[in-house]
Amino acid sequence: MLIAASPAVAQVSDLVDRSTLRVCADPANMPFTNEKGEGFENKIADLLSAKLNLPLDYTWFPQATGFYRKTLGEKRCDVVMGYVAGGDPVLNTNPYYRSAFVLITKKGGDLEGVDTLEDVRLKGRRIGVVAGTPPGDLMARNGLMAMARPYALTVDRRYDSPAEQMISDIGAGEIDAGILWGPIGGYYARRSEAPLDVVPLVKEKGDPQLVYRITLAIRPGELNWKHQLNGFIGANQQDINRILIEYGVPLLDERNQPIEAGK
C-alpha cells in the first residue's frame, strides 16, 4: 500500500493524476512484453515502478492499428514502453537504448564477416526479410529481392512467430541469412540450436535508416512527466543496459559502436 506522503506519489499524482504506474503494452509480443511479465520491457517497467515507488498497473492491448488511440489517447495508461524517437503522435522521452536491424547468418559459414547489404557475397542468396520493414527497400536497391523469402509482419503472436520461423529456417539451411529488428533477432538467435552470428547493419547508406533510438512514449504536453522519466533513464542507464544485454539486444552508442555489459 502506498504512503500518501511519498514524494514519488505526490509528484506523479500531480503530473498525471494517478497513484499507480499505468503502462500499456502488448500481451503477446516477446521479447518485448507479455502478460506473464517475461519481456525486457516488462523488466524495465518493473525497475521504473520500483524507482518511483508506485505499483505497476498494465493495460493490455495488441500493438496494431489504433494502439495509440486506444491506450494513451483514451488515457487508459500514462506511458508506453519502447517507442521509436520522433514517432507521432506521442511525446518521446530521451532514448533509453539505440539499436539496429541485424543480419543473421550461421557461424563459420561463407557469409561470415558480411556487415552490409552491399557485400557481393549476398548476391543470389536466399535472405529472409519481414515484409514491409525498412530493410526490404535496401535489399531492393542492392538487387537482393529476387531470391528473398518474405515473412509476415502482422500476425497473432499468440499463435505465430515469423521471427522464430526465420531463425529456424536459417539454422536448417532453408535460407542463407535473415534480417530482423535487432532486439528480436538478438533474442531469438540466442535461443537457436545452431550457432548464429548477429551483425548490426550500421553501414547502410541513404534512407530508410536501419538504426533507431527507442524511448518511452507519453501524451503530448506532459512535460513534467517527461522530465521525471528522463531523470529515471539518466539515473538507471546501466541497469537498463544490463536488462537489455541479458535479452540479447544489440546495443549501440551514438557512434554506432557496440555497448558491452557494464557500460
Secondary structure, DSSP 8 states (H G I E B T S, - for coil): ---TT-HHHHHHHHHHS-SSEEEEE-SEETTTEETTS-SHHHHHHHHHHHHHT--EEEEE--SSTTHHHHTTTTTS-SEEEEEETT-TTSEE---SEEEEEEEEEETTSTTTT--STT-GGGTT--EEEETTSTHHHHHHHTT--TT-EEE-SS--TTT--HHHHHHHHHHHTSSSEEEEEHHHHHHHHHT-SS-EEEEE-----SSS--EEEEEEEE-TT-HHHHHHHHHHHHHTHHHHHHHHHHTT---B-TTS-B--TT-
